[in-house]
Amino acid sequence: MYDFHTHTFLSDGVLSPLELIRRAIHNGYRVMAITDHVGPGNLEFVVKTLVEDCANASRRWDILALPGVEITYAPKEDIDAVAQDARALGARMVNVHGETIVEPVEPGTNLAAVSSDNVDVLAHPGLITLDEARLAAEKGIFLEVSARRGHGFANGHVVRTASAAGARIVLDSDAHAPEDLLTPDFARKVALGAGLNELGANHLLESAPLDLLQKVGVEHP
């Protein structure tokens, strides 16, 4: 099990980083990223806390926990700069909160994210355009298939547009509470529900996470 988009009480989740990791292990996770919501103001506090807790969990338990961020509602002009700062502070996974159809995200956020050389995943990108998806493909940025209620409404569009553009996709939970964490059965249902066939679902759940780990320079445990 892999999951590169989760939240703790450092932003709007309900668990501490270590409790979230421990519960993820119980669900069969081998690799996860904690990507709390950040902007310029809370970036340093969040990343430094996650760097320490993820290192401790990875050292003591049978899981690779990666410290990360989800740049959320930052003005589109600032996204690349915040992503650069997150990297400098030690974030191993840099996500951007995309233009989900269920929230009033600033138009242009998707384009700013896929234009950056410092972003790994565009989370729940909503009605992403073909040109934006093509740019994501050029930059090696993954587009997220979301298992979260609401955000997942556009999964079919994301899958079709990514396929047309040659962009890579990854499935994440966007967990904010323990019951949001993925299970193998539910992850497969989300993949199939997004319009993938069995072969495509297998690739999304098994190969895509390894490709993302390679992108961020992390060796699979």
HELIX and SHEET records of a PDB file:
HELIX    1   1 PRO A   17  HIS A   26  1                                  10    
HELIX    2   2 LEU A   43  ARG A   60  1                                  18    
HELIX    3   3 LYS A   76  ASP A   78  5                                   3    
HELIX    4   4 ILE A   79  LEU A   89  1                                  11    
HELIX    5   5 THR A  109  VAL A  114  1                                   6    
HELIX    6   6 LEU A  130  LYS A  139  1                                  10    
HELIX    7   7 HIS A  151  ALA A  154  5                                   4    
HELIX    8   8 ASN A  155  ALA A  165  1                                  11    
HELIX    9   9 PRO A  178  ASP A  180  5                                   3    
HELIX   10  10 PRO A  184  GLY A  193  1                                  10    
HELIX   11  11 GLU A  198  ASN A  202  1                                   5    
HELIX   12  12 HIS A  203  SER A  207  3                                   5    
HELIX   13  13 ALA A  208  LYS A  215  1                                   8    
SHEET    1   A 7 TYR A   2  ASP A   3  0                                        
SHEET    2   A 7 VAL A  31  VAL A  38  1                                        
SHEET    3   A 7 LEU A  64  ILE A  71  1                                        
SHEET    4   A 7 MET A  93  HIS A  97  1                                        
SHEET    5   A 7 VAL A 121  ALA A 123  1                                        
SHEET    6   A 7 PHE A 142  SER A 146  1                                        
SHEET    7   A 7 ILE A 169  ASP A 172  1                                        
END                                                                             
